[in-house]
């Protein structure tokens, strides 16, 4: 079994960083939690839980990103990466699926 803790940041650290960044940007833009809730259509309790724990659905996170005008931040999470060599490209095509 793979131990995710061996890959650098833990999942909890990653989601905490995302929540912290969202909260910082929201505040910098002068948007209150209540206003974010209304503009995004996300219940206030969900937004508060996200900012405290990092727990949120992907659809709700996308709604927040739209309000903060940061859709690129969401869509670039798993951005395409170029291949270092022709062999790497061919191997990727062989293992596609």
DAZI-V439123 format. One record per pair of residues at least 12 apart in sequence whose ideal C-beta (glycine too) atoms are under 8 Angstrom apart, sorted by the first residue. I is the first residue (numbers start at 1). J is the second residue. If there is no record, write none. Layout:
i=(I & I)
j=(J & J)
This chain:
i=(12 & 15 & 15 & 15 & 16 & 18 & 18 & 19 & 19 & 19 & 19 & 19 & 19 & 22 & 22 & 22 & 22 & 23 & 25 & 25 & 26 & 29 & 31 & 31 & 33 & 33 & 33 & 36 & 36 & 39 & 40 & 40 & 40 & 40 & 40 & 41 & 42 & 42 & 42 & 46 & 47 & 50 & 61 & 62)
j=(54 & 53 & 54 & 55 & 54 & 54 & 61 & 50 & 51 & 52 & 53 & 54 & 56 & 50 & 51 & 64 & 68 & 51 & 68 & 70 & 68 & 68 & 67 & 68 & 47 & 48 & 51 & 64 & 67 & 67 & 60 & 63 & 64 & 66 & 67 & 63 & 60 & 63 & 64 & 60 & 64 & 64 & 74 & 74)
